[in-house]
Amino acid sequence: MHLTDQVRYYVQSYKNKQTNSAFLKANPNINLPPDYLMYESFQINYEKYLLGGREVASWIVDNLRKHVITNKVAVLDWGCGPGRVVRHMPELLGEGSNVFGTDYNAKSITWCNDNLPDIDFNLNTLEPSLPYSDGTFDFIYGISIFTHLSEEMHYKWTAELKRILKKDGVLFLTTQGDNFKKIMSLTEITKYDKGELVVRGNVIEGHRTYSAFHPDSFMRSLFRNDEVLEVIVQNPKDNKATPQDAWIVRKI
């Protein structure tokens, strides 16, 4: 574990200790992943992991219903981590839909396989090579996955996701857009304003401390052969996490 990241982990663990203990007492039968798996993909807050995950899942489904039929569909959570969002999908999508999750963290996939029924999980690598046939999925979503990848991997993973997506299928992907300029350096802002992807972090690609920032023009270039259906940009709110943009794209 990177030293700075290790410090953040222990700070979060201590800060949320009482709140998490109270949540466990009130919900003794809820399956929750180990703290560090939760931290890697989100934060060590049991209530926010469970209820916040359901809120995000509902948000995704509500937005996709504008653009695709969400009955009896095949859905992939790309970068599912320890199941914060995907665990809610079978219930939200209803009978007849098939839900899948893939992630490069072996411990997360092992935990998901052992604890989350009705979902088919796969361990992937950082390199884009998934075990699904061409045109398998009606829609694929990835929450804060592009945010931890290099420019090369943006293009490679986009090609792989489109390979396994049906024609007219939909991608739902979140990015760090203009809302994040407030934390960029002047050098980074100059590059960003030129429409270039900004990548930060002298750590392993894919890790939470490896961070990418996405200008609108870069994303439109990435999806230049597809139909951008909608870009959701939320205004930051006081005392709330900075919201990522959501790109909803149809494969042509």
C-alpha positions as CSV (number, residue, x, y, z in Angstrom):
1,M,0.0,0.0,0.0
2,H,1.3,3.5,-0.9
3,L,2.3,5.3,2.3
4,T,0.0,8.3,1.8
5,D,-2.8,5.9,0.9
6,Q,-2.1,3.8,4.0
7,V,-2.5,6.9,6.2
8,R,-5.8,7.8,4.6
9,Y,-7.0,4.3,5.1
10,Y,-6.3,4.3,8.8
11,V,-7.7,7.8,9.2
12,Q,-11.0,6.8,7.6
13,S,-11.1,3.6,9.6
14,Y,-10.8,5.5,12.9
15,K,-13.1,8.3,11.8
16,N,-15.9,5.9,10.9
17,K,-15.4,3.3,13.7
18,Q,-18.4,4.3,15.8
19,T,-20.8,4.9,12.9
20,N,-19.9,1.6,11.3
21,S,-20.3,-0.3,14.6
22,A,-23.8,1.2,15.0
23,F,-24.7,0.2,11.5
24,L,-23.6,-3.4,12.1
25,K,-25.7,-3.6,15.2
26,A,-28.7,-2.3,13.3
27,N,-28.1,-4.6,10.3
28,P,-26.5,-7.8,11.6
29,N,-27.4,-9.9,8.5
30,I,-25.9,-7.6,5.8
31,N,-22.9,-9.0,3.9
32,L,-20.2,-6.3,3.8
33,P,-16.7,-6.6,2.2
34,P,-13.5,-6.2,4.3
35,D,-12.7,-2.6,5.1
36,Y,-9.7,-2.3,2.8
37,L,-11.6,-3.6,-0.2
38,M,-14.3,-1.1,0.6
39,Y,-11.8,1.7,0.9
40,E,-10.1,0.9,-2.4
41,S,-13.3,1.4,-4.3
42,F,-15.1,4.0,-2.2
43,Q,-14.6,4.8,1.5
44,I,-14.9,2.9,4.8
45,N,-18.5,3.9,5.6
46,Y,-20.8,0.9,5.7
47,E,-24.1,2.8,5.4
48,K,-22.8,4.8,2.4
49,Y,-21.5,1.7,0.8
50,L,-24.9,0.0,1.0
51,L,-27.4,2.8,0.7
52,G,-25.2,5.0,-1.5
53,G,-24.5,2.0,-3.7
54,R,-28.2,1.5,-4.2
55,E,-28.7,5.2,-4.9
56,V,-26.0,5.1,-7.6
57,A,-27.5,1.9,-9.1
58,S,-31.0,3.5,-9.2
59,W,-29.5,6.6,-10.9
60,I,-27.8,4.5,-13.6
61,V,-31.0,2.5,-14.3
62,D,-33.2,5.6,-14.3
63,N,-30.9,7.3,-16.9
64,L,-30.5,4.3,-19.1
65,R,-34.3,3.8,-19.2
66,K,-34.4,7.0,-21.2
67,H,-32.3,5.4,-23.9
68,V,-32.7,1.6,-23.8
69,I,-35.3,-1.0,-22.8
70,T,-34.2,-2.3,-19.4
71,N,-36.4,-5.4,-19.4
72,K,-34.6,-8.7,-20.0
73,V,-31.3,-7.2,-20.7
74,A,-27.6,-8.3,-20.3
75,V,-25.8,-5.7,-18.1
76,L,-22.1,-5.5,-17.2
77,D,-20.5,-3.5,-14.3
78,W,-17.0,-2.8,-15.6
79,G,-14.8,-2.3,-12.6
80,C,-17.4,-3.6,-10.1
81,G,-15.0,-3.6,-7.1
82,P,-16.5,-5.2,-4.0
83,G,-20.0,-4.9,-5.4
84,R,-21.2,-1.6,-4.1
85,V,-23.4,-0.8,-7.1
86,V,-23.8,-4.2,-8.9
87,R,-25.3,-6.0,-5.9
88,H,-28.4,-3.9,-6.3
89,M,-28.9,-4.5,-10.1
90,P,-30.7,-7.8,-10.1
91,E,-33.5,-6.4,-8.0
92,L,-33.7,-3.1,-9.9
93,L,-33.7,-4.7,-13.3
94,G,-36.1,-7.5,-12.3
95,E,-36.5,-11.0,-13.6
96,G,-35.2,-11.9,-17.0
97,S,-32.1,-9.7,-16.9
98,N,-28.6,-11.1,-16.6
99,V,-26.1,-9.2,-14.5
100,F,-22.3,-9.5,-14.8
101,G,-19.4,-7.8,-13.0
102,T,-15.7,-7.7,-13.8
103,D,-12.7,-6.2,-11.9
104,Y,-9.0,-6.6,-11.9
105,N,-8.8,-6.9,-8.1
106,A,-8.8,-10.6,-7.3
107,K,-9.8,-10.2,-3.7
108,S,-12.8,-8.1,-4.6
109,I,-13.9,-10.7,-7.2
110,T,-13.4,-13.6,-4.7
111,W,-15.5,-11.7,-2.1
112,C,-18.3,-11.0,-4.7
113,N,-18.4,-14.6,-5.9
114,D,-18.7,-15.8,-2.3
115,N,-21.3,-13.2,-1.1
116,L,-23.4,-11.9,-4.0
117,P,-25.7,-14.4,-5.7
118,D,-27.4,-14.0,-9.0
119,I,-24.5,-12.1,-10.5
120,D,-21.8,-13.6,-12.8
121,F,-18.3,-12.3,-11.8
122,N,-15.1,-12.3,-13.8
123,L,-11.5,-11.4,-12.9
124,N,-9.9,-9.2,-15.6
125,T,-6.4,-7.7,-16.0
126,L,-5.5,-4.1,-16.5
127,E,-5.0,-5.0,-20.2
128,P,-8.4,-5.1,-22.0
129,S,-9.2,-8.7,-22.7
130,L,-12.6,-9.9,-21.4
131,P,-14.0,-13.4,-21.8
132,Y,-17.3,-12.3,-23.4
133,S,-18.4,-12.9,-27.0
134,D,-18.8,-10.0,-29.4
135,G,-22.2,-8.2,-28.9
136,T,-23.0,-9.8,-25.5
137,F,-24.3,-6.8,-23.6
138,D,-27.2,-4.4,-23.9
139,F,-25.5,-1.9,-21.7
140,I,-22.2,-1.5,-19.8
141,Y,-21.5,0.9,-17.1
142,G,-18.3,1.9,-15.4
143,I,-18.3,4.2,-12.3
144,S,-15.0,6.1,-11.9
145,I,-12.9,3.6,-14.0
146,F,-11.7,5.9,-16.7
147,T,-10.6,8.1,-13.9
148,H,-7.7,5.7,-13.1
149,L,-6.4,4.9,-16.6
150,S,-3.8,6.2,-18.9
151,E,-4.7,7.7,-22.3
152,E,-3.5,4.6,-24.1
153,M,-5.9,2.5,-21.9
154,H,-8.8,4.8,-22.6
155,Y,-8.6,3.9,-26.3
156,K,-7.9,0.2,-25.7
157,W,-10.7,-0.3,-23.2
158,T,-13.2,1.7,-25.3
159,A,-12.5,-0.7,-28.2
160,E,-12.9,-3.7,-25.9
161,L,-16.1,-2.5,-24.4
162,K,-17.6,-1.7,-27.8
163,R,-16.6,-5.2,-29.0
164,I,-18.7,-6.9,-26.3
165,L,-21.6,-4.3,-26.6
166,K,-24.5,-5.1,-29.0
167,K,-25.1,-2.7,-31.9
168,D,-27.2,0.2,-30.5
169,G,-26.1,-0.9,-27.0
170,V,-25.3,1.8,-24.5
171,L,-22.2,2.8,-22.4
172,F,-22.6,4.7,-19.2
173,L,-19.2,6.0,-18.0
174,T,-18.2,8.6,-15.4
175,T,-15.3,11.0,-15.7
176,Q,-13.5,13.8,-13.9
177,G,-14.5,16.9,-15.9
178,D,-14.6,20.6,-15.4
179,N,-15.7,20.3,-11.7
180,F,-12.2,19.0,-11.0
181,K,-10.2,21.9,-12.3
182,K,-10.2,23.3,-8.8
183,I,-7.7,20.7,-7.7
184,M,-5.5,20.9,-10.8
185,S,-2.2,22.7,-11.0
186,L,-1.7,25.5,-13.5
187,T,0.3,23.2,-15.7
188,E,-2.5,20.7,-15.7
189,I,-5.1,23.2,-16.4
190,T,-3.2,24.5,-19.4
191,K,-3.0,21.0,-20.8
192,Y,-6.7,20.3,-19.9
193,D,-7.9,23.5,-21.6
194,K,-6.1,22.4,-24.8
195,G,-8.4,19.4,-24.8
196,E,-5.8,16.9,-23.6
197,L,-6.3,14.2,-21.1
198,V,-4.5,15.0,-17.8
199,V,-3.0,12.1,-15.9
200,R,-1.6,12.3,-12.4
201,G,0.0,9.8,-10.1
202,N,3.4,8.1,-9.8
203,V,1.7,4.9,-8.8
204,I,0.4,1.7,-10.4
205,E,-2.2,2.4,-13.1
206,G,-5.7,1.4,-12.0
207,H,-5.1,2.3,-8.4
208,R,-7.3,4.8,-6.7
209,T,-4.3,7.3,-6.4
210,Y,-3.7,7.2,-10.2
211,S,-6.0,9.9,-11.5
212,A,-7.1,11.1,-14.9
213,F,-9.1,14.3,-15.8
214,H,-11.2,14.5,-18.9
215,P,-11.9,17.6,-21.1
216,D,-15.1,17.5,-23.1
217,S,-13.3,17.6,-26.4
218,F,-11.1,14.6,-25.4
219,M,-14.2,12.5,-24.6
220,R,-16.0,13.5,-27.8
221,S,-12.9,12.5,-29.8
222,L,-12.8,9.2,-27.9
223,F,-16.4,8.5,-29.0
224,R,-16.2,10.2,-32.4
225,N,-17.6,7.0,-34.1
226,D,-20.5,6.7,-31.7
227,E,-23.6,8.7,-30.7
228,V,-23.2,10.7,-27.5
229,L,-26.7,10.6,-26.2
230,E,-26.2,12.7,-23.1
231,V,-23.6,14.2,-20.9
232,I,-24.7,14.7,-17.3
233,V,-22.8,17.5,-15.5
234,Q,-23.8,18.0,-11.9
235,N,-23.1,21.2,-9.9
236,P,-20.9,20.7,-6.9
237,K,-22.6,21.1,-3.5
238,D,-21.1,22.2,-0.2
239,N,-19.8,19.4,2.0
240,K,-20.4,16.9,-0.8
241,A,-17.9,14.9,-2.9
242,T,-17.1,16.6,-6.2
243,P,-19.5,15.1,-8.8
244,Q,-18.1,13.3,-11.8
245,D,-19.6,13.8,-15.3
246,A,-21.6,10.9,-16.8
247,W,-21.3,10.1,-20.5
248,I,-24.1,8.1,-22.0
249,V,-23.0,6.8,-25.5
250,R,-24.7,4.6,-28.0
251,K,-22.7,2.2,-30.1
252,I,-23.4,2.8,-33.8
